Amino acid sequence: MAAARATTVAVLRPPAGTSPDVPTAPEELLGRSALGDEEAFALLYDQLVSPIFGTVMQVLRNRAQSEEVTQEVLLEIWRKAAQFDPARAKVSTWALTIAHRRAIDRVRSEQSARNRQERSDLLDMRRPYDDVAESTLSTVDRDLVRQALSVLTDLQRESILLAYFQGLTCREVADKLGVKIGTVKTRMRDGMIRLRDALGATR
């Protein structure tokens, strides 16, 4: 946090000998910041950085991400200083509202990314199984398939039966069996390889 702050406000620090009558009230500092007063913003930064970080940390529970979002919030405050309306809220309330919104946005963004990755993983894992099963069932009698299933472990056989004879997705199979989806994927991958080898031996 200290390094990031130094980068953000290094040029905002008042030089030695600066006039001592610089205001310290947040509203005054923000008003001067809106006019481009970097010295005022440096002082405002010092007042807001800790409460903003605390608010963001309560939402994200991750220090690195919280530090990053805190810097984004302070940059937004600098850019939007002229939009602040003192008749509607205190500077601290306004700043913490921005911080909370930014933190929630980050949570939603992270969740969306995880959801996209999960959907991609499911598609990547199901396609090879579906291709193998489709070609297998189109060329081999189902009785032979069921006979070949006997070479599988109970766990492999159960997962494959649920997926290809009952039409369940990997997620549904995992929920039905009460195991992690990664475990189901591994069972099905290994099971389909053994099933394909067994079917090849019976033809």
N, C-alpha and C positions, 0 to 999 in steps of 0.2 A: 504494500500500500504506500509506504514511504517513497519508494522509487517511482511509482506511478504518479504520485502527487508532485514530486520534484519535476518530473517531465512536464506535467500539465501546467504548473504555475511558476516555473522558474523565472519566466520573464515578467510575472505579475508581482514579484516581491518588490516592495519599495526600496529604493537605493538608500544608502546611509545618509542620514541628515534630513530625511523626509519630514515634512511639517507634522508636529505632534497632534494637531487638531483634526486629524482624520476621524470621521464619525465611526461609531461602532455598532449602532442600532442596525439590525438586519434590513429593515425597510429602507433606511438611508443608503446602506451599502449596495443594496440591489438597485436602487434608483440610480446611483452613480455608475454601477456596472452597466446599466442599460445605455448609458452615454459613452461606454467604452473605457471606463476608468478601471484599469487592470489592478491597480493598487487596492481599490475598494473590493474587487472581486477576490483578491488573494485573502483579504481579511474575512470576507464572507465564507470563502472556502473553508477556512480554519474553523468557523463556527458550525458549519453544516456537515462536514465530512464524516464525523463520528456518528451523529444520529442517523444520517442517510445509510451508512454502512450497517448500522445495527438493524434498521428496518429491512434492508435487503437480505441480510444474513438470516433473519427470522423466517423469511420465505424460502430462500434457496438452500440453506444449510450447507453451503459449500463456500469455503473462504476465497478460493481463486475466482470463482464465478462472481461472488459478491463484490470483490474488489473491482472486477471488470465492469460490472453493472453500476457500481458507485461512481466510477469515472464517467460513464455514459450519462448518468443523471446530472452530475455537476456540469458537464459540457452542455447538456440541454438547458440547464438553468442559466448559464452564461449566454446562450443563444436566444433564449426566450425571456430575458430579464425585462425587456420593454413591454411584454404582454402581461406582466403581473399587475393585478388590481388589488391594492391594499384595502379596498372597501369590502372585498369578498373574503379574504382570509389573511392570516399571518404568513410571513415568509416561510417560517418553519413548517407550518401546515401545508402550504403549497409545495414546498420542496419534498416533504415526506410523502405527499400524495403522488408526486411524479415518481419517487423512488419505489413505492409500492406497485404502481402500475408497470414500471419497467421490470420489476422482479417477476410479477405475474406473467408478463409477456415472455420473459426468458423461460419460465416453467412451461408455458404452452408451446413455445418453440422447441424445447428439448423433448417434450412428450410427442409432438408431431414428428420429429425426426426419428424417435424410437419406433413410433407406429409405422412409419414408412419403411424402416429397416426390417421390422418384423414381417410386414406384408411381403417385402422383397425376398426375405429368407424363406418364407412359406412357399412362395412361387418357385424359387430356385430348387427347393427340396422336393416339392411334389412333382415337378415336371419330369425328372428322370424316372421316378417311380411309375408315373402314369404311362410314360412311353413304353417302359419294359412290360408293365402289366397288360397294356393294350395289345402289344405285339404277341405276348405270350398267350393271352386268352383267345386271340384271333386264329392261332395256328395249332393250339393244343386243346384237346377235350378237357372240360372242366373236371372230369373224374381224375384225369392224370395230374391236374394242378393240385387237387386235394390230396392225391397220393404223395405228390412231391412235398407238400406242406409238412409231411411227417418228419422230414429231415431237419426241420427248424426247431429251435428251442421254443418252449411254451410262450415266452414273452414275444419272440419274433412272430410266431404264428398268430397270436392274439392281435397284435398291432396290424398285421397285414390283412387279416380277415375283416377287422373293423373298417379298415380304409378301403379295401377293394371289393369286398363282398357286401358291405353295408353302406359304402359310399361316404364314410365320415372323413372330415378333413383331419390334418395332423393335430390341430388345436382341439377338435372334438374328441379325437382318440385319447389325447393327453388328459383331457378333463374326465373322460369316462374311466380311464385306468387310474386316475389320481397320481400321475407322474408328470415330470417336466416335459415340455415339448421337445427339448433337445434330446431327451432319452428316447422319445418315440421316434424321432428322425433317425437316430443311430440304429435302433432296432429294425426299422423298416429298410434302411439302406443295406445293412448286413444281411437281413432276411431275404431281400430281393435278389441279392447276389447269389446266396445259397440256393434259392428257389430256381433261379435261372440255370444254374449249374446242374441242379437235380433234374430239371425238365430236359435239358440237353442230353443227359445220360439216358433218359427213358425213350427218346425218339429213335 
